[in-house]
Amino acid sequence: MSFGEAPVNRSEPVETALRIADVLTPYLGARAADDVARHLCARHGIVDQPVDPAVRSDLQETIRKGLLAFVDPGLAHELARRCL
């Protein structure tokens, strides 16, 4: 697995936040990526269950839109996909 590449089949909330932070760190820095990941998991209700497919889709879109301020649209789409 390369840096920024998310491992598959992680669905617990802490692991989801860690995965998001791992993917975003090279683009946002470690602290900002961790803060964003924790905030988004809380905002989308990822607390103690696997990520519902509808929530997953919504979270990916939120991440994609947020990344547009930092990277080009194609990379934003790819990073959002890698996060989940």
Secondary structure, 3 states (H helix, E strand, C coil): CCCCCCCCCCCCHHHHHHHHHHHHHHHHCHHHHHHHHHHHHHHCCCCCCCCCHHHHHHHHHHHHHHHCCCCCHHHHHHHHHHHC
